[in-house]
Amino acid sequence: METKGLRLGVTETDIERLRQGYYTDAYFTNTTAILARLAREGYVHRGVPVGDIEVEMQFFPRRQPFAVLVGVEEAVHILRECAGFYNSDPAGDFINAFAELEVEAARDGALVPYHGDPSFVTPVLKVRGKYRYFGQLETPILGVLTEGSRIATNVYHTLAAARGKDILFFPARFAHYKVQPLHGYAYKTAVDAYNLHHRTASRVFVSTHAQGAYYGGRGGGTISHSSIACFLGDTVETMLQFCRIIPPSVPRIALIDFHNDCVREARAVLTAMFPLYLEAVLCGDEQEAQRYRLFGVRPDTAGNMRDSSVEPTGDKESDMGVNPRLVRNIRSALDTAHAAWDIADEHRLLAASYCRDVKIVVTGGFDVARIRRFEAEDVPVDMYGVGSSLLENARGSTTDFTADIVRVKIGGVWQCLAKQGRQQNANPALEAIT
């Protein structure tokens, strides 16, 4: 299998310091240093030249019931560039020894089961060869697999909770900026995997260009609370100037909670944009019409706020934040807004269609549990914007990866050897890396 799909040129792999063990737990670098010294000395233990011991190491996840695999392509890239040794001590020239290794790997996007017993696992990566060539790469490889697969698995479960509705990927502000490319790639891989297994057509929406770097995507977005503030709190004018200046290819989504009155704001934006849309349609200018097509509205009401359109009941979950009653109020307001417009009768059907087509995108503290509640109640949400919950470990579970030596070669013959409770396992999905 040749690695493909990942734009490795933008991963900014720190090859030199990976080779030097800069990112490696010290006990691995100690081990490879000892083995390298013993190899030079010709040391033999129990008839085996330990310095050049050949091993089989398997890497596997421990997320129940399964993990969505991400990071294999980057892990193989690390092996390809960094497996080997320096020909003198202190470090001289680096001798790349990847060609002397046998590497097998599953593909990014695979669903990898785990049932809680580390004796019976599904390996996603196997490496066979002299341990001193690749032993100190264990730490960064495990980190790449763990970080990417954690995000991807969280996204997959979030899509399942949303019944395949689009999930906007909004965790950029909750993590160090340098991990955005890996996170965005993990998100896209999860969306692709979910679509494949559920025959859905969920789309990919990242918010930063960096999140799209690994696969060639671009970040998208419309207006923020700060942009409305720059227009002195005028949401309508903010949207009109956005529509006028930003290319029509960018979906127009209005943020409608600035004044804690989502229904009024949604109607005001619709009322201002439709005449411009209608004028372009009547002129036969489809591109200009798209400039003023309102794709969606986004309530982002804080959890300690009750929107003006929501009658108080005294129940916080029912009253505060982006709650089901608020979303239903917005949907009703969108669908009926055209009834109050002073337009010719022949344009009524177009106006009604324009209003009904506007999506509702909800944001603000959404996670799997909350999305499940919304979906169970058939709340008319079209898209969920999700942030910090996509970075967290699942309750009662992690997406940790681990690696074990499970066989060693003695006298040219592979023999099983692993720590107690671990053993060699097979995975028919593994493919040889060329």
N, C-alpha and C positions, 0 to 999 in steps of 0.2 A: 504494500500500500504506500503510495506517495502522499505525503501531507499536502492538503489543498484546502482552499476555502478561507484560510487565515492569511491576512496580508502581513506576513512576517516582517517585512521591511519597516513596519510602523510599531512593532512591539518594543523597540528600544531595548533589546536584550543586552544586559551588561556583561558581555561575553568574557572580557578579561578578568573581571572580579569574580564571576562565577567559576572560572577555571582555577582561580587562586583560593577558593573556599571562603570568600568574604561573606557569603549569605548562608553558610553551612554551619549547623551545630558542630561545635568544636570536637565532640567525640568522634564524628565521622572523619574530620580532617586529620585527627590524631591517628585513627586507624589506617587511613590510606598512606600517611607518612611512614608509619611503622612498616607497612607491607612493602612500600617502595624501597625502604632501607634493607629489609630482609631479602628482597629480590636481588638487589645489588650484591649482597653478601652470599647469596646461594644457600640461605638457611633452609633446612629441611626439618619438619616435625612429623613423626610417625610415617616417615617415608614420603611425605607430601611437601613439595616446595611451596610453603604457605604464602610467600611473597607474591607468587603468581597464581594463587588459587583462583579457579574459575567457579563461578556461582550462577545460580538462577534466582533472580529476585522478582517477586510479583507485587504489584501495587493494586490496592482495592479500596473502595469506599465503605463507610459504615453509617449509612443513612437508611433508616427503615421507613417504608417498605422498599424504597428504591431511591437512587440518585439519578439526576439527569447529568450525564457526563459532559464536562467541559474542561479543557486544559490539556488534552492529550497532544494536540498538534503543537502547542507551545512546549510541552515537555519533551517531545521528540526533537524539536528544534534545539532545545538546550543540550540534549544528548549529542546531537549531530555536531554541534559547535564546540562543546566543552568536555566531552569524554576523552580522556587521554592523560598525559603526564608531561612534566617539564624534564628536560634531559640533563639538568644539573641542579645542584642545590647550593646556594640560593637559586631561585628560579632562572632558568636559561630559556631556551626556545621551547615552545609548547609543541608536543607531538600529538596530533589528533589521532585517536585510536578507535573512532566510531566504526570504521570498516571492519574492525576485529570483533565487534559485538553482534549478537543476534537480538533483534528487537521485534516484538510483536505488540500490537496495540489495537484497541477498539476505536471506534470513531466517535468524535464529539457528537453529542446529541443522543447517544445510546441511553436507554433506561436500564440501569444496573441494579439488580435486586440485592437486598441484604436482609437476612432474617434473624440477626442477633447473635449468630454463632461464628466467631472468627476462624473456626476450623473449616467451615464450608462457605467460601466466599466466591465472588465473581471477579477475577482479575481483569483489569482494564489495560494493564501494561506489564509486559514481561521483558526482562533484560538478562541475557546470558553472556558471560565473558569474564575476563579478569576483574575482580572486584575493585582493585586499586585504580582501574580506569574510570569508573563511574560512581564509586561509593560516596564521594563527597557531594554528588549532585542530588542525593536523596532528599535533603531538606527543601531546596527550591522546587524540585519536582512535586513533592507532596503539597507544598504551599500553593503552587499554580493549580493543581487539581482540586484542592479543597476550596479555594476562593471562588474559582469559576463555577464549580459544581454546586456550591451552596447557593449562589445567586440563581443559577439556572433552575435548580430544584424548587426554590421558593417561587420563582416566576411561574413554573409549570403548575404548582398547586394553586396559585392565585388565579391563573387562567381557568383551572377546573372549577374553582369557587364561583367565578364569573360566568360560567357556562360558555366559555369561548369568546366572550365579548372582549373588545380591544382593551389592553392594559397599557397605559402610557407610563413609560419608565422614568420616574422622577426621584431617584435616590442620590443624584450627583452631590447635593449639598450635605449629605450625611456621611461622606467618606473622603479620604484624601484624593485630591484631583488626579494623582498619577495612576490610580486604579480604574479610572473611568473607561479606558479602552477595553480592559478585560471584562468589566461589568457589563458594558453594552453588548459585547460579543456573547457573553453568557445569556443575556436577556434574549437576543435574537435567536440563539441556538435553541433556547427553551420554547420560544414561540413556534419555530419551525418543527420541533419535535412534537409539540402539542397538536399542531395542525395535521401532522402526519398520522398520529395515532387516533385522532378523533375526527378526522375528515372535516376540519373547520377551516376558516380562512381569516383567522386573527391577523391583524396587521402589526407592523413594527413601528413604534414611535419613540425615538430617543430624544432627549432634550439638549444634549450638547454634541458638538462635532466630534469631540474625543470619544464619546460612547460609540460612535459609528466607525471609528478609525480602523479597527481590525477587519471589517467587512466592507468598507467603502461607503458607509451610510453618512447621513448628515443630520444634525440636530434640528428640531423644529419647535416652534412655539409662537404665541401671539403676544398678548399684553399682560403686564404684571400690575400688582397694586401700586408699585412705585411709578409706573408709567402713567397710571390714572392720576396719581398725586401731582406729577409734572404738568398735567393738564388741569390742575386746580380742582381735582375731583370730578371732572366731567367725563364720565365713561363713554358717552355717545361720541364726543369729539375725539377722544382717544382712539376709538374704533374706526371712525371715519378717516382719520389721518393714517392709521395703520393700513387700511384698505387702499388708500390712494397711493401710498409709497411702497409698500411691500409687495413683491410679485404675487400674482394670483395663484401660483402653485402652492403657496403656503395657506393651509386651511385657516379660515377666520373663526376664531373662538373667542367670545367675549367673556371676560371675567366680570361677574355681576353682583358681587357681595360687598363692594367697597362701602356702600352706604347702608349695609344691612337691610336691603330691601330688594331682594333678587327678582321678584315678580315685576316691580316697576321698572327696574333696570333692563330686564330682558325685553319687555315690551318697548321701552324707549329705543333700544338699539335696533330692534326689528323695524320699528316705525321709521327710523332715520335711514336705514339701509335699503329697504324695499323700493322706494321711489327711484333710487339710483340704479338698482338692479333692473327695474322695469324699463327705465329710459334706455338702458343699454340693449335690452332684449328687443324693444321696439325699433331700435336703430340697426338691429342685426349684428351687433358687436358682441360676439360670444365671449371673447377674452375680457372685455370690460364688464360684462355681466358677471363673470366669475369673480372679478375683483370685489363685487359687492354681494356675493352670495354668503350668507351667514352659515357657516358650517355647524357651529355649536355654541352653547353657553356653558359657563363653568361656575357653579357656586363653590366657594371655598370658605364657608362660614366657620369661624372658630368654635371650638367645643364649648366655650363659656358664653356664647352669644345665641339669642333667639331671633331669627329673622322676623321682620315686621309682618310677613304674611302668615306666620304660624301662630295660631291661637294657643295661649298657654293652657297646659293641663296640669302643671305641677310635676310632671315626670321628666327628668332631665334628658333621658334617652329619646323621648318622644318630642321634646321641645327644642333642644339645643343642637347647634352645629348643623351639618348637612344631614338631615334626617329624612325618612321616607315621606313625611307629610310635606316638607319643603319641596322635595323633588316633584311630587304630584302637583303641588301648586304651580310650580314652574311649567310643567308639561301642559297643564290646562291653560295657563296664560299664553304660552307659545301658540297652542293650537287655535285659540280664539282671538288672537290679537288683530287679525285682519278684519274682523267684524266691525271694528270701530274706525276703519280707514275710509277716507273719502276718495274712493276710486271708482272708475267706470265699471259697470256691471260685467263687461266682457273680460275684465281683468281679475274678477273675483276668484275664479278657479286657480289661476296662476298664483294669486296671493295666498290662497289657502294651502296650496302645495308648498310654497316657499316656507310658510310657517311650520307646517307639519314635518318638513325635512330637517329642521334644526335639531341637532343632537344635544343631549344633556351629558356633560362630562363632569363627574363629581371628583373632588379631591378633598384632602384634609383628614389624615389619620385612618385611611382605609387599610385593612389587612384582611387575611383570609376569613376570619370569623365574621367580621363586619360585612364583608361582601356576601358571604353566605346568607346572612340575615336579610340583606336587601333583595337577593335573588329569590329567597324563599317567599318573600312578600310580593314578588313581581313588581318591585319598584321600577318605574320607567327610566332606568339609567341605560345609556347607550355605551358609555366608556368610563373606565375607572382610571384615575391617575393615582399611582401608588409609589410611595417613597421608601421610608426607613424600614418598613416591615420586610422588604425584599432583601435586606442586608442581614437580617437576624437569623440566628439558629432557630429551627423549629422547636416548639415547646416539647421537652422530653427527648429531643433528638439532636444530633449534630450531623454535619456532612464531612466529618474527619476522614481523611485517607491515611492509610498506613502501608508499610512495605516490609516484606520479610524475605530473607534468604530461605528457600525451601529445598534446594538441591545443591550439591557440590560435585565437581568432577574429580574423581580419584582414579589414577591409572587409565585415563581416557574413557572412563565409564561414569555416567551420571548416577549419583546415589542420593536418596532422600535424606535431608538433614534440615531440621527446622526446630525452633524452640517449642517447648511443650505447649500444646493447644493450637498449633498451626501446622499446616500441611500444604503440599502442592495441590492447586486446584486448576481445573480446565475452564476455558471459555471458548466455545466454537466461533465466537464473533471476532476473536483476535486475528489480525492480519499481519503478515510479515512486512516490516518497513524496509523499503529499498532506498 
